[in-house]
Amino acid sequence: MLQQVNGHNPGSDGQAREYLREDLQEFLGGEVLLYKLDDLTRVNPVTLETVLRCLQARYMADTFYTNAGCTLVALNPFKPVPQLYSPELMREYHAAPQPQKLKPHVFTVGEQTYRNVKSLIEPVNQSIVVSGESGAGKTWTSRCLMKFYAVVATSPASWESHKIAERIEQRILNSN
């Protein structure tokens, strides 16, 4: 039975492996640029090796979020990266006309769900699944999302609204 591998119809399994090997070498030959791939659906060929190499290259470039289609892959940096979760960055993602056009980030997910809930046409209940192994950063990610919602849900126009935002933020963070 013939199989199609990366657009090729090889006559044998040996040929299929050779085509895959060529595609792998071509893809990994540009390894210097792997950190620029912000969506794993653009990795070609999609193999465990190419996906892991791409994530590794992004991690080494201190880029800890990568899209995989409509899923966000987050890598635990195992070090403090305060600028990655600053209120300024939260506001940037909140103010963006199309946050999905910005770099992959947990704030993109937060903003998309926030907009769906706040929609005046037809509000839609939202759920975010944060999963991973022990120590992967699930609690941190959840706290960042809750802090994001607390920051964007209130207007920073007055001192009073700032205090309200702080109280809401504290209540949300204490809930986790």
Backbone torsions as a table, in degrees:
resi	resn	phi	psi	omega
1	MET	NA	130.0	-179.3
2	LEU	-82.0	140.3	176.6
3	GLN	-116.8	146.9	175.3
4	GLN	-94.9	125.0	-179.7
5	VAL	-123.5	113.4	178.6
6	ASN	50.3	43.9	176.5
7	GLY	84.7	0.3	-179.5
8	HIS	-107.5	145.5	172.7
9	ASN	-108.6	87.0	-177.5
10	PRO	-72.6	153.8	179.1
11	GLY	-84.5	-16.8	-179.0
12	SER	-150.5	166.5	177.7
13	ASP	-63.0	-33.4	178.3
14	GLY	-62.0	-42.2	177.9
15	GLN	-66.6	-38.8	179.6
16	ALA	-61.5	-44.3	178.7
17	ARG	-64.1	-37.1	179.7
18	GLU	-66.6	-42.8	176.6
19	TYR	-60.9	-43.9	179.8
20	LEU	-63.5	-42.8	179.2
21	ARG	-60.9	-42.6	178.2
22	GLU	-63.0	-44.8	178.9
23	ASP	-62.4	-41.5	178.6
24	LEU	-62.0	-46.7	-179.1
25	GLN	-63.4	-39.7	178.7
26	GLU	-63.7	-44.9	-179.3
27	PHE	-67.0	-48.1	-176.4
28	LEU	-74.8	-15.6	176.0
29	GLY	-63.7	-28.7	177.6
30	GLY	-96.3	33.1	-173.6
31	GLU	-57.8	-27.2	179.7
32	VAL	-59.7	-32.0	-176.5
33	LEU	-93.6	0.8	-177.3
34	LEU	-59.0	-31.7	-178.3
35	TYR	-66.3	-16.6	-179.4
36	LYS	-83.6	-13.9	179.9
37	LEU	-76.6	104.8	-176.8
38	ASP	-92.8	2.1	176.4
39	ASP	-138.3	121.0	-176.5
40	LEU	-67.1	-13.7	176.4
41	THR	-71.7	-11.9	178.0
42	ARG	-91.5	-2.8	177.3
43	VAL	-75.2	130.5	-179.4
44	ASN	-144.6	120.8	3.2
45	PRO	-79.6	154.3	178.7
46	VAL	-85.8	103.3	175.8
47	THR	-132.5	165.0	177.1
48	LEU	-56.6	-42.7	-178.1
49	GLU	-63.4	-45.7	-176.9
50	THR	-69.0	-39.0	178.8
51	VAL	-65.3	-45.9	179.8
52	LEU	-65.3	-38.4	177.8
53	ARG	-64.1	-40.6	178.8
54	CYS	-63.5	-47.7	179.3
55	LEU	-63.3	-39.1	178.7
56	GLN	-64.0	-43.5	179.6
57	ALA	-63.0	-40.3	179.2
58	ARG	-68.2	-39.4	178.1
59	TYR	-62.1	-43.9	-179.8
60	MET	-65.0	-24.5	177.9
61	ALA	-93.0	14.8	-178.3
62	ASP	56.6	37.6	175.6
63	THR	-113.9	104.2	-167.3
64	PHE	-100.2	-3.9	178.3
65	TYR	-120.0	135.9	179.3
66	THR	-142.0	136.4	174.8
67	ASN	-79.8	151.2	169.8
68	ALA	-134.0	77.5	-171.3
69	GLY	70.4	-123.7	-179.3
70	CYS	-92.0	7.7	178.7
71	THR	-105.4	142.0	176.8
72	LEU	-102.3	127.0	175.9
73	VAL	-100.3	124.1	-179.9
74	ALA	-114.8	132.4	176.4
75	LEU	-106.8	133.3	179.2
76	ASN	-73.2	119.1	-178.6
77	PRO	-73.9	-15.2	-178.7
78	PHE	53.9	31.2	174.8
79	LYS	-160.1	155.8	177.9
80	PRO	-67.9	133.7	176.1
81	VAL	-135.2	71.8	-172.4
82	PRO	-59.3	-35.9	-178.1
83	GLN	-66.7	-16.8	-179.7
84	LEU	-76.4	-15.5	-176.3
85	TYR	-132.3	26.3	-176.4
86	SER	-72.4	153.5	175.5
87	PRO	-58.6	-33.1	178.5
88	GLU	-63.2	-42.1	179.2
89	LEU	-67.6	-37.1	176.4
90	MET	-59.2	-46.4	-179.6
91	ARG	-65.7	-34.9	178.3
92	GLU	-61.9	-45.9	179.4
93	TYR	-68.7	-34.9	179.6
94	HIS	-69.4	-37.5	-176.2
95	ALA	-83.8	-14.5	-176.4
96	ALA	-65.1	132.6	177.3
97	PRO	-61.0	-35.7	178.2
98	GLN	-135.2	85.8	-176.1
99	PRO	-60.3	-25.2	179.4
100	GLN	-67.4	-15.0	177.0
101	LYS	-82.9	-13.6	176.9
102	LEU	-79.5	175.0	178.3
103	LYS	-60.3	147.1	177.9
104	PRO	-56.1	135.6	-178.3
105	HIS	-163.8	156.0	176.4
106	VAL	-63.0	-26.3	178.3
107	PHE	-69.8	-25.3	174.6
108	THR	-64.2	-46.8	178.0
109	VAL	-61.6	-45.6	179.3
110	GLY	-59.3	-44.8	-178.3
111	GLU	-67.9	-40.5	179.4
112	GLN	-63.0	-43.0	179.4
113	THR	-69.8	-37.8	178.0
114	TYR	-60.5	-45.1	179.7
115	ARG	-65.2	-36.5	178.4
116	ASN	-66.1	-37.4	178.9
117	VAL	-73.1	-38.4	-177.1
118	LYS	-83.0	-3.5	-176.4
119	SER	-54.5	130.8	179.7
120	LEU	-80.1	-24.0	-178.0
121	ILE	-74.5	-59.8	-179.6
122	GLU	-151.0	92.6	179.2
123	PRO	-59.9	141.8	-177.7
124	VAL	-125.7	128.8	174.7
125	ASN	-60.1	145.8	-175.3
126	GLN	-127.3	149.6	172.3
127	SER	-134.9	143.8	174.8
128	ILE	-124.1	126.8	178.0
129	VAL	-99.1	120.5	176.5
130	VAL	-112.8	111.5	-176.9
131	SER	-130.8	161.2	178.8
132	GLY	161.1	175.3	179.9
133	GLU	-76.3	169.9	177.4
134	SER	-59.5	130.8	179.9
135	GLY	84.8	4.9	-177.3
136	ALA	-77.1	-18.1	179.1
137	GLY	107.8	21.5	-178.9
138	LYS	-63.3	-45.4	-179.0
139	THR	-64.4	-44.0	179.2
140	TRP	-60.9	-45.8	-179.6
141	THR	-62.1	-43.0	178.6
142	SER	-62.6	-42.3	178.6
143	ARG	-64.7	-39.8	178.0
144	CYS	-62.8	-41.3	177.7
145	LEU	-63.6	-44.2	-179.5
146	MET	-65.5	-38.8	177.4
147	LYS	-65.6	-40.4	177.3
148	PHE	-57.1	-48.3	-179.5
149	TYR	-63.0	-39.0	179.2
150	ALA	-64.8	-38.7	-178.6
151	VAL	-71.7	-46.4	-174.5
152	VAL	-79.9	-19.1	-177.1
153	ALA	-78.6	-11.2	-179.7
154	THR	-121.5	150.0	179.2
155	SER	-86.9	131.0	179.2
156	PRO	-82.2	22.0	-173.2
157	ALA	-69.4	-32.3	-176.4
158	SER	-132.5	162.7	178.4
159	TRP	-63.1	-38.4	-179.3
160	GLU	-63.9	-44.2	179.3
161	SER	-67.7	-30.4	176.1
162	HIS	-64.0	-43.1	178.7
163	LYS	-64.9	-40.5	177.5
164	ILE	-61.9	-43.2	179.1
165	ALA	-60.8	-42.1	178.9
166	GLU	-63.0	-41.2	178.9
167	ARG	-65.2	-44.0	178.7
168	ILE	-62.2	-45.6	179.8
169	GLU	-58.3	-45.9	-178.7
170	GLN	-63.5	-40.8	178.9
171	ARG	-65.1	-41.1	179.2
172	ILE	-65.5	-46.2	-178.4
173	LEU	-65.3	-34.3	177.9
174	ASN	-70.2	-20.8	-178.8
175	SER	-74.2	-16.7	-176.8
176	ASN	-95.5	NA	NA
